Amino acid sequence: MRINPLPFSVPYLDEDEINEVLDTLRSGWITTGPKVKQFEREFAAFVEAPTALAVNSCTAALHLALVNLGIGPGDAVVTSPMTFCSGVHVIEQVGARPILVDVDPKTLNIDPVKLRKVLSESECGRVKAIMPVHLYGHPCDLDSLVEIAQEYHMAIVQDAAHALPAKYKDRIIGSQASSGGVQILTCFSFYATKNLTTAEGGMLTGPPDLVENARVWSLHGMNRDAWKRYDAGESWHYEVVCPGFKYNMTDIQAAIGLHQLQKLPDFHERRCQIVRRYNAAFSALAEFQIPCESPDVQHAWHIYALRLNDGRLGLTREQFIEELTARNIGTSVHFIPIHVHPYYRDKYAYNPEDFPVACREYHRLVSLPLYPSMSDRDVDDVIEAVRAVAEGDRVRAIQA
């Protein structure tokens, strides 16, 4: 059994990022400046987006997307109950109503069939956008979502917090800016655990007019940022043109991101190597269901979400996690469905069974360690611990 605890997630940072941060600190320019601009350009090129805006979180990017689509009180936005709370909070924060749609049992992404049914049975005149969540890094069925968005005259705001560098039908997530008249904005996360980290941070990509308008909203509604006002030869003058926010990324964060972006292909390949080993090991155990990967996507593999097969393991999910913890393997659960959190449950009178797939699958989910700095020995330890728990459960069942 492993002696030292294996963390659930650890960011991979080396001397490249450290030296770039030191260079930024010595430059005298540590807030939004030249390195943010460089990071935006290089990120946009990487995801083949027409333009990109660096911000301080994916939550900020999602909020800016809704604001710049003109979504507000009396409007509604459709999203998934299987997501982190911030993606639904931003809908509330602009004064709109979140409409939850249950998920596909394979991918746990929003189910287009259920979405169409919900829209056909609702007053859809004020449903302004779909916010699909590319959960764990597996892209949603974008063709179906675009078709529905066209039919109901909605925009799409992709929650791609997990989805870098995922691809849908050979197109990297983030490259989609419009399709058939549907405006598409994409929001990325660079939180410490993400496939690319800037410690905290995010990026918004999409149609240039919307992204550039979001740029103004992202820094107090000022029409000129500090870099434009204080660079050599520039004027100090600015105007406030909207009641904006404080969402800008700093050059210190961007300094980290510049090197993380260069390493992202190698990071992704290492994640895929680990996933292949996990899949080979756990697919042979009847107690578990491994994650799916549809043939027309490239999975980003941000999270490896193992599912416990009902009736095959004599332990609850909580007991399974405790057994792994006792073997020094870190775990987590992604996510507690939105409709069971007290705020949303009470405000909208949700019952757990209102979204039966999300509720059922939540109780089966355990996220295992998956990050590039894991050694082969670390991967062995996770596999051995999961096998040991399953085998111990079988022995207890026989003895009983």
Secondary structure, DSSP 8 states (H G I E B T S, - for coil): --SS-B-S------HHHHHHHHHHHHHT--SSSHHHHHHHHHHHHHTT-S-EEEES-HHHHHHHHHHHTT--TT-EEEE-SSS-THHHHHHHHTT-EEEE--B-TTT-SB-HHHHHHHHHTS--TTEEEEE-B-GGG----HHHHHHHHHHHT-EEEEE-TT-TT-EETTEETT--SEETTEEEEEEEE--TTSSS--SS-EEEES-HHHHHHHHHHTBTTBSS-HHHHHSTT------B-S---B-B--HHHHHHHHHHHHHHHHHHHHHHHHHHHHHHHHTT-TTEE-----TTEE---S-EEEEE-TTT-SS-HHHHHHHHHHTTB--B-----GGGSHHHHHHHT--GGGSHHHHHHHTTEEEE---TT--HHHHHHHHHHHHHHHHHHHHHHHH-
